[in-house]
Amino acid sequence: MLLLATMTPSADISGRWVEYQPRDDHKTTFRGYLVGDMDGGPKPGVVIVHQWEGLTDYEMGRAKEIAELGYTVLCADVYGVGNNPKTPEERRELVGKYRNGDRANFRRNLAAAYSEIRRWPMVDKTKIAAIGYCFGGTGALEMARAGLDLKGAISFHGGLSNPNPDDVKNIKCPVLVLHGADDPAVPPAEVDAFKKEMDDAKKPYTFIAYPGAVHAFTQPKAGNDNSKGSAYNAAADMKSFTEMVKFFKEIFR
């Protein structure tokens, strides 16, 4: 990112793998990746929810970028140890399980990541935000809809559908949606329904749509062919990152 190229990290940033479990299920183990100044004082925390591939180098790279801005970041694991979908078919099935079916289990797994980041001494427990990409964008919104005590939630090219519209009333924080204006995975009807839910519940949100951007616009490996429905868009990537930085400064001040 050009923004980061002009910055000098103010701390000794490092990462480590961490394992954690839901409070109500000690048979399920998640393996996340924590990034930040491990010896520093408490800083605002950011939970990153992964795309449909699961936790990858992509999320870990984003975590480092964000940690260098002065935050402690946890890349969450939604699927759990041993659940690593390899093919698009496997990923579609697993994502469908959470997004279209078992939202309660989805939220439980996300809440486990929220609890995990709050237990670390280099995290200010009163200042936690959630962000996510694609499937993870839906996850960040679900963390807010679940009523977790967040300072903010950001969706990057995430799904906006909500099978339980009344849950919007549980949101306690501002929401930022960064959307590809031409994203075929999130049709206009879904966008309109999301906005109506938020407006009806009088919840604070900002919705930014990037012209010419489709799904996965922050993901370089998506290629550059918009006709496939998913493609990288450098301008939208940079602009959305800048919006995230501004949002963090506002909610964490």
C-alpha positions in Angstrom: 0.0 0.0 0.0 1.3 3.5 -0.9 0.0 4.8 2.4 2.1 2.4 4.4 5.2 3.0 2.2 5.4 6.5 3.8 5.1 5.2 7.3 7.8 3.9 9.7 6.5 1.2 12.1 6.6 2.6 15.6 6.8 -0.8 17.3 8.4 -4.2 17.0 5.6 -6.0 15.1 5.6 -9.8 15.2 3.0 -12.6 14.9 2.2 -15.9 16.6 -0.3 -18.7 16.2 -2.8 -19.0 18.9 -5.4 -21.7 19.7 -8.7 -21.0 21.4 -12.1 -22.5 22.0 -15.7 -21.4 22.3 -16.7 -21.0 25.9 -19.5 -23.6 25.5 -17.6 -26.2 23.5 -14.2 -27.4 24.6 -14.1 -30.0 21.8 -13.8 -27.5 19.0 -10.4 -25.7 18.6 -9.7 -22.7 16.5 -6.3 -21.7 15.3 -5.9 -17.9 14.7 -3.0 -15.6 14.1 -2.2 -12.7 16.4 -0.1 -9.8 15.1 1.2 -6.8 17.0 3.7 -5.4 19.5 3.8 -8.4 21.9 5.7 -6.4 24.5 3.9 -3.1 24.2 1.1 -1.5 26.2 -2.6 -2.0 25.5 -3.7 -0.9 22.0 -7.0 -1.1 20.2 -7.8 -4.6 18.9 -9.0 -5.6 15.4 -10.5 -9.0 14.6 -10.1 -9.9 10.9 -12.6 -12.5 9.6 -11.3 -14.5 6.7 -12.6 -15.2 3.2 -14.1 -18.5 2.1 -10.7 -20.2 1.7 -10.2 -20.0 5.5 -7.3 -18.2 7.2 -4.5 -17.6 4.6 -1.5 -15.5 4.0 -3.8 -12.8 2.7 -5.4 -12.1 6.1 -2.0 -12.4 7.8 -0.6 -9.8 5.4 -3.5 -7.4 6.1 -3.0 -8.0 9.8 0.6 -6.9 9.6 -0.4 -3.7 7.6 -3.0 -2.8 10.3 -0.7 -3.7 13.2 1.9 -1.3 11.8 -0.7 1.5 12.2 -0.7 0.9 16.0 -3.2 -1.9 16.6 -3.2 -5.5 17.8 -4.8 -7.8 15.3 -6.3 -11.3 15.5 -6.9 -13.2 12.3 -9.9 -15.3 13.3 -10.5 -18.9 12.4 -14.2 -19.5 11.7 -13.9 -23.1 10.4 -11.9 -24.7 13.2 -8.8 -26.9 13.2 -8.9 -29.6 10.6 -11.6 -27.9 8.4 -9.6 -26.7 5.4 -11.7 -26.6 2.3 -9.5 -27.1 -0.8 -11.9 -26.8 -3.8 -14.5 -24.2 -4.7 -17.2 -26.8 -4.2 -16.0 -27.5 -0.6 -15.7 -23.8 0.1 -19.1 -23.1 -1.3 -20.6 -25.9 0.9 -18.9 -24.7 4.1 -19.7 -21.0 3.5 -23.3 -22.0 2.8 -23.5 -23.8 6.1 -22.8 -20.6 8.0 -24.2 -17.9 5.7 -27.4 -19.6 4.6 -28.1 -22.0 7.4 -26.5 -22.0 10.8 -25.9 -18.3 11.7 -26.0 -19.1 15.4 -23.0 -21.4 15.0 -21.3 -18.7 12.8 -21.8 -16.2 15.6 -20.6 -18.6 18.2 -17.3 -19.1 16.4 -16.9 -15.4 15.8 -17.6 -14.7 19.5 -14.8 -17.1 20.4 -12.4 -14.9 18.4 -13.7 -11.8 20.1 -13.1 -13.4 23.5 -9.6 -14.5 22.5 -8.3 -11.1 21.4 -9.6 -9.5 24.6 -7.6 -11.7 26.8 -4.2 -10.5 25.6 -2.5 -7.8 27.7 -1.4 -5.7 24.7 -5.1 -5.2 23.8 -7.3 -2.5 25.1 -10.4 -4.5 25.9 -12.7 -1.5 25.6 -11.6 -0.8 22.0 -12.3 -3.7 19.7 -13.3 -3.6 16.0 -14.2 -6.3 13.5 -13.4 -6.3 9.8 -13.7 -8.9 7.1 -13.3 -9.7 3.4 -16.0 -11.4 1.2 -17.4 -14.2 3.5 -15.5 -12.4 6.3 -17.4 -9.2 5.5 -20.6 -11.0 6.4 -18.8 -12.3 9.5 -17.9 -8.8 10.7 -21.5 -7.7 10.2 -22.7 -10.8 12.1 -20.4 -9.9 15.1 -22.2 -6.5 15.2 -25.7 -8.1 14.8 -24.9 -10.5 17.6 -24.6 -7.5 19.9 -20.9 -7.9 20.7 -19.4 -4.8 22.4 -17.5 -3.5 19.3 -16.4 0.0 18.5 -17.0 -0.6 14.8 -17.5 -3.2 12.1 -16.3 -3.0 8.5 -17.3 -5.2 5.5 -15.0 -5.3 2.5 -17.0 -6.6 -0.5 -19.0 -8.8 1.9 -22.4 -10.3 1.7 -25.1 -8.2 3.2 -27.9 -10.7 3.5 -29.5 -11.1 6.9 -32.1 -13.9 7.6 -32.9 -12.3 10.9 -33.6 -8.6 10.2 -34.7 -7.9 13.7 -31.1 -8.6 14.9 -30.1 -5.3 13.5 -31.4 -3.8 16.7 -28.5 -5.5 18.6 -25.9 -3.4 16.8 -24.0 -1.2 19.3 -21.5 0.4 16.9 -21.0 2.3 13.6 -20.8 0.1 10.5 -18.8 0.8 7.4 -19.6 -1.1 4.2 -17.1 -0.9 1.4 -18.8 -2.4 -1.7 -18.0 -3.0 -5.3 -20.7 -1.2 -7.3 -20.8 -3.9 -9.9 -20.5 -6.9 -7.6 -22.7 -9.6 -9.0 -22.5 -11.6 -5.7 -24.3 -8.8 -3.8 -27.1 -7.7 -6.1 -28.9 -4.3 -5.7 -31.9 -5.9 -3.9 -29.5 -7.2 -1.2 -27.9 -3.8 -0.9 -31.4 -2.1 -0.6 -32.5 -4.6 2.0 -29.4 -3.9 4.1 -29.9 -0.2 3.9 -33.5 -0.4 4.8 -32.8 -2.6 7.9 -30.2 -0.2 9.1 -32.3 2.9 8.4 -35.4 1.4 10.0 -33.4 0.5 13.1 -31.8 4.0 13.1 -28.3 2.4 13.3 -25.3 4.5 12.2 -23.6 3.2 9.0 -21.7 4.4 6.0 -22.1 2.7 2.6 -19.4 3.4 0.0 -19.7 1.8 -3.5 -16.7 1.9 -5.8 -17.7 2.2 -9.5 -16.2 -0.4 -11.8 -15.4 -2.7 -8.9 -16.7 -6.2 -8.6 -16.4 -8.9 -5.9 -13.1 -9.4 -4.2 -11.7 -6.1 -5.3 -9.0 -6.1 -2.6 -7.7 -9.5 -3.5 -4.8 -9.4 -6.0 -5.0 -13.1 -6.9 -8.6 -12.6 -8.1 -7.1 -11.4 -11.4 -8.3 -8.4 -13.4 -11.2 -9.8 -15.5 -14.4 -8.2 -14.2 -16.5 -10.5 -16.4 -15.7 -13.3 -14.0 -17.5 -11.5 -11.2 -14.4 -11.3 -9.0 -11.4 -9.2 -9.8 -8.8 -7.0 -8.2 -9.2 -3.3 -8.4 -6.2 -1.4 -7.3 -8.0 2.0 -7.0 -10.8 0.5 -4.9 -8.3 -1.4 -2.8 -6.4 1.7 -1.9 -9.5 3.9 -1.4 -11.1 1.3 0.8 -8.0 0.9 2.9 -7.9 4.7 3.4 -11.5 4.6 4.5 -10.7 1.9 7.0 -7.8 4.0 8.5 -10.1 7.0 8.8 -12.8 4.9 10.4 -10.4 3.5 13.0 -9.2 6.9 13.9 -12.8 8.0 14.5 -14.0 5.0 16.5 -10.8 4.6 18.6 -10.2 8.2 19.6 
